[in-house]
Amino acid sequence: MRALKTTLLLTSLTLLLLFVGQAFGGRNGLTTALMFAVIMNGAAYFFSDKIALMSSGAVPISREQAPRLYAVMERLASKANLPMPRLYLIPQPAPNAFATGRNPSHASVAVTEGLLQLMDDEELEGVIAHELSHVRNYDILTSSIAATIAGAITFLARMGFWFGGDDRDREGGAIGALLMLILAPLAAMLLQLGISRQREYQADASGAQMVGHQYGLVRALEKLGAYNKQIPMDIAPSTSALCIVAPKTAGEFVASLFSTHPPLADRIARLQQMTITR
């Protein structure tokens, strides 16, 4: 059911992109929208992981530097029948983590210094299982595609408004173009948020199943929620969407309305209600 919902949301984003292209440019606009989406998705497919790691300041971390992290990752990757991801450290005190990469063979997991210092072994295991679930479910690829299509819609809407030509000379054309400029990106963003939030719920559930219980992840999410309210994290918005919890940012009220993450209280409640058979 979750896979079907994600497919429907991605399809809706693509159709919205084509609609925007056709609305502003007719058949030529439709073709341009398709080409634009293909180019942007290709770039996201091959380079989104490098961009995320670079924008977060992540650096490779060795087994000697983080033996506990390597032990947990190797154990869970073997249990999930996944290749060992490359591991990175983000030198920031706010506890957080994210996974990136287009498929399990090209996956990377980055954790902050704050996360390694704050989590006990069971909590760290819950966080890593959550991130490995993103890798196994190809969530990073799905999120990258959604983000690039949403970006293409916003770009085309702006270009169409400023360079739309004859349409705005017709009666009501200017109002229609203005509405498209505002509503198309908003619709794209809401569809993108729907995909991101579904993926977080699924990764929580899959991570708990991978470990065999939900208790470590529940405690980890409680700690992450408390500490990330206090300690800001210097990270790009596009990368913060990948994190296990939303980092503290400026303008939190507005950010909460359009958060890529579901409320922590809801995630914790769902985990606590799970029944896991070992």
Secondary structure, DSSP 8 states (H G I E B T S, - for coil): -HHHHHHHHHHHHHHHHHHHHHHHHHHHHHHHHHHHHHHHHHHHHHHHHHHHHHHHT-EE--TTT-HHHHHHHHHHHHHTT----EEEEE--SS--EEEE-SSGGG-EEEEEHHHHHH--HHHHHHHHHHHHHHHHTTHHHHHHHHHHHHHHHHHHHHHHHHH-GGGGGSTTHHHHHHHHHHHHHHHHHHHHHHHHHHHHHHHHHHHHHHHT-SHHHHHHHHHHHHHHTTSB----HHHHTTSSS--B-SSHHHHHHT-SS--HHHHHHHHHT-----
